[in-house]
Amino acid sequence: MTPDAVPAKTPGDVRERLRGAGLRATGPRIATLRWLRDHPHSTADQVASAVRQDLGSVSTQAVYDVLNACTEAGLLRRIEPAGHPARFETRTADNHHHLVCRQCGRTEDVDCVHGAAPCLTPSTTAGFEVDEAEIVFWGRCPDCRSSADEPTDHHEEARS
């Protein structure tokens, strides 16, 4: 992991990262980065709720503006799994990938694929200069798998 990819641990670190990226260290920005440091892969709505709990009255639009500004500045990474809301994380600049649950949307980091990985080399580049591969592994998380294995009341009634 590069030094830029290490999440800030203290509010002072967050302020320094914001200023280093050319952004003012405002309350909503600090609260957003601190929340995402501890709750990676959160949606904008989850971040907005958390920032409101921390700071009081903050508009949803203000949180979206913070997320966009921090993403453009390279402090956040936005991932957009198909069929699920965009999610944000502070782990940037290291080309890692994600596991996404098809059922609940839970998202987990997966370090870059190692060894032979033919799917990471396109058969043609069509003239593009490829600098990154984004891989999403899809499946069901342990919680969704175990809840699907539990019988429901309806199944219990059918057995009677």
PAKE-29963 format. One line per 4 residues: for each residue x, y, z of N, C-alpha, C. Coordinates in Angstrom, 3 decimals, decimal comma. Example, Ala and Ser with C-alpha at 12.3 -4.5 7.8 and 13.67 -1.06 7.14 Angstrom:
<rs>
13,190/-5,690/7,800/12,300/-4,500/7,800/13,200/-3,300/7,800  12,850/-2,250/7,080/13,670/-1,060/7,140/12,900/0,030/7,870;
</rs>
This chain:
<rs>
0,850/-1,172/0,000/0,000/0,000/0,000/0,891/1,229/0,000  0,573/2,196/-0,822/1,361/3,419/-0,885/1,012/4,310/0,294  1,875/5,253/0,659/1,559/6,149/1,766/0,261/6,913/1,536  -0,065/7,254/0,277/-1,296/7,967/-0,013/-2,518/7,118/0,276;
-2,353/5,790/0,271/-3,486/4,897/0,450/-3,760/4,601/1,920  -2,894/5,049/2,831/-3,087/4,782/4,247/-4,112/5,765/4,788  -5,224/5,260/5,339/-6,241/6,159/5,876/-5,703/6,967/7,054  -6,136/8,195/7,157/-5,743/9,054/8,266/-6,313/8,501/9,568;
-5,517/8,529/10,635/-5,926/7,937/11,909/-6,482/8,951/12,899  -6,074/10,198/12,806/-6,532/11,205/13,759/-7,134/12,373/12,998  -7,943/13,188/13,691/-8,499/14,361/13,019/-7,422/15,264/12,422  -6,257/15,366/13,098/-5,156/16,175/12,569/-4,647/15,618/11,257;
-4,533/14,278/11,171/-4,113/13,636/9,930/-5,104/13,932/8,810  -6,388/13,903/9,140/-7,428/14,187/8,146/-7,283/15,620/7,653  -7,075/16,545/8,567/-6,887/17,953/8,171/-5,684/18,094/7,237  -4,581/17,425/7,586/-3,371/17,503/6,764/-3,608/16,917/5,377;
-4,326/15,799/5,309/-4,610/15,178/4,008/-5,481/16,102/3,158  -6,481/16,728/3,773/-7,337/17,656/3,029/-6,510/18,832/2,510  -5,736/19,438/3,373/-4,921/20,587/2,952/-3,893/20,182/1,898  -3,311/18,995/2,064/-2,345/18,496/1,088/-2,964/18,276/-0,284;
-4,274/18,032/-0,304/-4,988/17,836/-1,561/-5,547/19,156/-2,101  -5,237/20,259/-1,402/-5,704/21,565/-1,860/-7,131/21,879/-1,443  -7,650/21,186/-0,426/-9,016/21,417/0,046/-8,986/22,014/1,455  -9,965/22,844/1,738/-10,106/23,383/3,090/-10,562/22,273/4,025;
-10,108/22,314/5,256/-10,464/21,314/6,266/-11,729/21,755/6,996  -12,880/21,576/6,344/-14,158/21,962/6,938/-14,699/20,831/7,803  -15,637/21,153/8,668/-16,257/20,154/9,533/-16,858/18,985/8,752  -17,687/19,258/7,730/-18,263/18,147/6,969/-17,214/17,289/6,263;
-16,151/17,887/5,766/-15,098/17,096/5,110/-14,374/16,211/6,115  -14,038/16,779/7,258/-13,353/16,001/8,291/-14,245/14,859/8,767  -15,504/15,160/9,054/-16,432/14,129/9,535/-16,628/13,029/8,492  -16,702/13,406/7,226/-16,883/12,427/6,153/-15,686/11,499/6,056;
-14,485/12,049/6,026/-13,284/11,220/5,910/-13,094/10,328/7,146  -13,405/10,866/8,316/-13,284/10,048/9,527/-14,282/8,898/9,505  -15,516/9,159/9,084/-16,531/8,096/9,017/-16,098/7,016/8,024  -15,671/7,439/6,847/-15,301/6,470/5,816/-14,031/5,698/6,175;
-13,159/6,297/6,955/-11,968/5,579/7,423/-12,383/4,346/8,215  -13,410/4,500/9,043/-13,859/3,411/9,912/-14,995/2,587/9,324  -15,630/3,087/8,266/-16,773/2,412/7,639/-16,617/2,438/6,112  -15,607/1,723/5,610/-15,395/1,740/4,158/-16,594/1,145/3,420;
-16,744/1,553/2,181/-17,799/1,069/1,283/-19,181/1,557/1,697  -19,238/2,704/2,367/-20,517/3,294/2,754/-21,127/4,042/1,583  -22,449/4,091/1,574/-23,165/4,859/0,553/-23,216/6,326/0,986  -23,581/7,187/0,066/-23,708/8,617/0,381/-24,752/8,837/1,470;
-25,858/8,095/1,420/-26,894/8,244/2,452/-26,382/7,820/3,823  -25,600/6,745/3,878/-25,021/6,312/5,151/-24,059/7,364/5,689  -23,249/7,929/4,802/-22,310/8,979/5,214/-23,079/10,193/5,709  -24,116/10,599/4,990/-24,901/11,776/5,383/-25,506/11,582/6,775;
-26,071/10,421/7,042/-26,654/10,149/8,368/-25,594/10,238/9,456  -24,429/9,661/9,198/-23,355/9,674/10,188/-22,829/11,086/10,431  -22,665/11,851/9,360/-22,154/13,221/9,500/-23,165/14,072/10,270  -24,461/13,870/10,015/-25,490/14,603/10,770/-25,433/14,249/12,254;
-25,229/12,993/12,573/-25,127/12,587/13,978/-23,919/13,232/14,635  -22,847/13,382/13,859/-21,612/13,957/14,398/-21,689/15,475/14,515  -22,228/16,131/13,491/-22,167/17,598/13,428/-23,498/18,301/13,648  -24,575/17,578/13,574/-25,881/18,227/13,635/-26,418/18,423/12,236;
-26,937/19,572/11,954/-27,599/19,846/10,683/-26,600/20,009/9,537  -26,602/19,037/8,631/-25,797/19,101/7,407/-26,686/18,568/6,293  -26,786/19,319/5,200/-27,659/18,878/4,112/-27,063/17,690/3,372  -27,951/16,898/2,791/-27,507/15,774/1,976/-26,678/16,283/0,803;
-27,079/17,404/0,209/-26,327/17,963/-0,910/-24,913/18,347/-0,490  -24,760/18,871/0,719/-23,419/19,224/1,208/-22,543/17,969/1,310  -23,123/16,864/1,758/-22,354/15,621/1,854/-21,986/15,127/0,460  -22,921/15,196/-0,486/-22,605/14,803/-1,867/-21,481/15,674/-2,419;
-21,519/16,969/-2,121/-20,455/17,874/-2,578/-19,104/17,486/-1,971  -19,098/17,132/-0,684/-17,862/16,691/-0,018/-17,350/15,411/-0,668  -18,239/14,437/-0,887/-17,839/13,174/-1,501/-17,239/13,404/-2,887  -17,885/14,260/-3,674/-17,373/14,549/-5,018/-16,022/15,265/-4,973;
-15,898/16,268/-4,118/-14,643/17,024/-4,031/-13,498/16,124/-3,548  -13,775/15,295/-2,556/-12,720/14,414/-2,023/-12,364/13,313/-3,011  -13,339/12,854/-3,795/-13,054/11,856/-4,823/-12,200/12,471/-5,924  -12,566/13,667/-6,377/-11,782/14,353/-7,418/-10,366/14,644/-6,943;
-10,197/14,914/-5,645/-8,878/15,229/-5,087/-8,055/13,971/-4,802  -8,649/12,794/-4,997/-7,927/11,544/-4,777/-7,917/11,060/-3,333  -8,724/11,694/-2,472/-8,790/11,278/-1,076/-9,776/10,135/-0,865  -10,721/9,989/-1,778/-11,716/8,921/-1,719/-11,748/8,192/-3,049;
-12,191/6,981/-2,987/-12,440/6,194/-4,198/-13,932/5,885/-4,233  -14,532/6,103/-5,374/-15,945/5,814/-5,574/-16,038/4,510/-6,355  -16,791/3,563/-5,833/-17,021/2,325/-6,570/-18,522/2,232/-6,844  -18,861/1,717/-8,004/-20,255/1,670/-8,420/-20,638/0,262/-8,879;
-20,907/-0,637/-7,928/-21,307/-1,982/-8,334/-22,678/-1,946/-9,019  -22,793/-2,627/-10,139/-24,036/-2,629/-10,919/-25,216/-3,024/-10,040  -26,287/-2,240/-10,131/-27,508/-2,540/-9,393/-27,485/-2,115/-7,939  -26,419/-1,458/-7,494/-26,285/-1,029/-6,104/-25,860/0,441/-6,086;
-26,162/1,157/-5,007/-25,729/2,554/-4,940/-24,207/2,665/-4,891  -23,708/3,793/-5,336/-22,266/4,056/-5,267/-21,821/3,974/-3,815  -20,600/3,527/-3,646/-20,008/3,402/-2,319/-18,661/4,121/-2,334  -18,225/4,552/-1,163/-17,002/5,338/-1,057/-16,075/4,712/-0,026;
-14,759/4,886/-0,265/-13,759/4,371/0,656/-12,535/5,276/0,626  -11,746/5,206/1,702/-10,529/6,023/1,785/-9,315/5,289/1,246  -9,443/4,012/0,931/-8,313/3,249/0,382/-8,195/3,595/-1,099  -7,181/4,382/-1,420/-6,990/4,862/-2,792/-5,581/4,525/-3,263;
-5,370/4,666/-4,544/-4,030/4,605/-5,154/-3,349/3,245/-5,080  -4,117/2,151/-4,915/-3,448/0,854/-4,869/-4,105/-0,208/-5,751  -5,055/0,141/-6,584/-5,659/-0,761/-7,571/-6,122/-2,077/-6,953  -6,802/-2,003/-5,807/-7,387/-3,220/-5,241/-8,765/-3,444/-5,864;
-9,338/-4,593/-5,578/-10,619/-4,958/-6,172/-11,652/-5,186/-5,068  -12,850/-5,643/-5,451/-13,927/-5,788/-4,470/-14,730/-7,064/-4,650  -15,230/-7,566/-3,531/-16,235/-8,612/-3,482/-17,548/-7,915/-3,167  -18,624/-8,225/-3,901/-19,921/-7,590/-3,654/-20,980/-8,679/-3,530;
-21,786/-8,589/-2,480/-22,891/-9,532/-2,289/-24,048/-9,113/-3,197  -24,510/-10,041/-4,011/-25,625/-9,767/-4,921/-26,907/-9,443/-4,164  -27,040/-9,979/-2,967/-28,287/-9,836/-2,229/-28,352/-8,546/-1,417  -27,368/-8,312/-0,545/-27,429/-7,156/0,355/-26,511/-6,006/-0,038;
-25,572/-6,259/-0,962/-24,660/-5,208/-1,389/-23,415/-5,066/-0,546  -23,263/-5,908/0,502/-22,045/-5,843/1,319/-20,836/-5,883/0,388  -19,851/-5,049/0,680/-18,672/-4,929/-0,166/-17,425/-5,080/0,682  -16,490/-5,873/0,191/-15,228/-6,115/0,889/-14,071/-5,906/-0,081;
-12,934/-5,472/0,448/-11,735/-5,298/-0,365/-11,084/-6,636/-0,677  -10,487/-6,721/-1,858/-9,668/-7,857/-2,270/-8,397/-7,253/-2,851  -7,253/-7,674/-2,328/-6,007/-7,162/-2,876/-5,872/-7,556/-4,336  -5,050/-6,839/-5,048/-4,874/-7,056/-6,479/-4,572/-8,522/-6,774;
-5,130/-9,015/-7,858/-4,934/-10,405/-8,266/-3,464/-10,629/-8,578  -2,910/-11,733/-8,057/-1,505/-12,076/-8,269/-1,392/-13,314/-9,141  -0,232/-13,517/-9,704/-0,008/-14,698/-10,529/-0,617/-14,537/-11,901  -0,847/-15,668/-12,568/-1,428/-15,639/-13,911/-2,855/-15,109/-13,829;
-3,120/-14,028/-14,507/-4,447/-13,409/-14,501/-4,767/-12,936/-15,912  -5,072/-13,886/-16,810/-5,298/-13,503/-18,208/-6,449/-12,512/-18,395  -7,404/-12,499/-17,476/-8,525/-11,570/-17,631/-8,101/-10,118/-17,400  -6,922/-9,904/-16,838/-6,458/-8,541/-16,598/-5,696/-7,959/-17,783;
-5,468/-8,761/-18,807/-4,823/-8,292/-20,019/-5,850/-8,346/-21,142  -6,303/-7,188/-21,609/-7,336/-7,205/-22,646/-6,811/-7,799/-23,952  -7,700/-8,478/-24,681/-7,300/-9,081/-25,955/-6,968/-8,003/-26,986  -7,571/-6,838/-26,838/-7,229/-5,685/-27,668/-7,400/-4,430/-26,819;
-6,591/-3,439/-27,086/-6,709/-2,184/-26,336/-7,408/-1,110/-27,142  -7,685/-1,384/-28,425/-8,350/-0,412/-29,294/-7,670/0,948/-29,244  -6,356/0,934/-29,042/-5,604/2,180/-29,007/-5,532/2,825/-27,631  -6,236/2,258/-26,636/-6,202/2,813/-25,285/-4,862/2,515/-24,627;
-4,422/3,412/-23,766/-3,304/3,140/-22,878/-3,916/2,694/-21,552  -3,877/1,412/-21,269/-4,518/0,858/-20,080/-3,632/1,121/-18,872  -4,213/1,728/-17,821/-3,440/2,014/-16,614/-4,055/1,416/-15,353  -5,219/0,783/-15,495/-5,861/0,219/-14,309/-6,896/-0,802/-14,751;
-7,071/-1,829/-13,940/-8,132/-2,810/-14,151/-9,016/-2,808/-12,916  -10,311/-2,730/-13,108/-11,249/-2,753/-11,987/-12,031/-4,053/-12,057  -11,857/-4,875/-11,042/-12,485/-6,189/-11,007/-13,482/-6,217/-9,850  -14,677/-6,724/-10,117/-15,673/-6,927/-9,068/-16,018/-8,412/-9,066;
-15,822/-9,039/-7,912/-16,210/-10,426/-7,735/-17,600/-10,427/-7,115  -18,541/-11,133/-7,711/-19,930/-11,170/-7,252/-20,245/-12,505/-6,597  -21,101/-12,474/-5,589/-21,551/-13,690/-4,924/-22,506/-13,331/-3,808  -22,625/-14,213/-2,832/-23,449/-13,934/-1,653/-22,565/-13,989/-0,421;
-22,727/-13,006/0,460/-21,925/-12,932/1,684/-22,365/-14,024/2,658  -21,558/-14,291/3,682/-21,915/-15,336/4,650/-23,271/-15,106/5,323  -23,603/-13,855/5,662/-24,883/-13,574/6,320/-26,065/-13,915/5,408  -25,984/-13,520/4,141/-27,080/-13,800/3,204/-27,183/-15,291/2,913;
-26,041/-15,962/2,837/-26,067/-17,415/2,615/-26,704/-18,129/3,791  -26,356/-17,733/5,013/-26,905/-18,422/6,179/-28,379/-18,091/6,372  -28,797/-16,860/6,067/-30,221/-16,524/6,209/-31,053/-17,245/5,159  -30,484/-17,531/4,002/-31,202/-18,280/2,967/-31,344/-19,745/3,363;
-30,450/-20,232/4,217/-30,497/-21,620/4,659/-31,475/-21,842/5,810  -31,859/-20,738/6,497/-32,778/-20,857/7,628/-34,198/-21,025/7,121  -34,969/-21,960/7,679/-36,360/-22,124/7,234/-37,214/-20,942/7,687  -38,151/-20,554/6,866/-39,086/-19,481/7,236/-40,324/-20,117/7,844;
-41,204/-19,320/8,447/-42,452/-19,823/9,016/-43,276/-20,530/7,943  -43,240/-19,976/6,726/-44,015/-20,550/5,630/-43,561/-21,988/5,348  -42,245/-22,202/5,382/-41,735/-23,548/5,170/-42,117/-24,475/6,308  -42,126/-23,945/7,532/-42,508/-24,743/8,685/-43,965/-25,180/8,565;
-44,841/-24,251/8,117/-46,257/-24,581/7,949/-46,461/-25,629/6,877  -45,659/-25,581/5,825/-45,814/-26,528/4,725/-45,477/-27,949/5,181  -44,603/-28,071/6,185/-44,224/-29,396/6,676/-45,309/-30,010/7,554  -46,187/-29,200/8,133/-47,200/-29,688/9,080/-48,276/-30,489/8,398;
</rs>
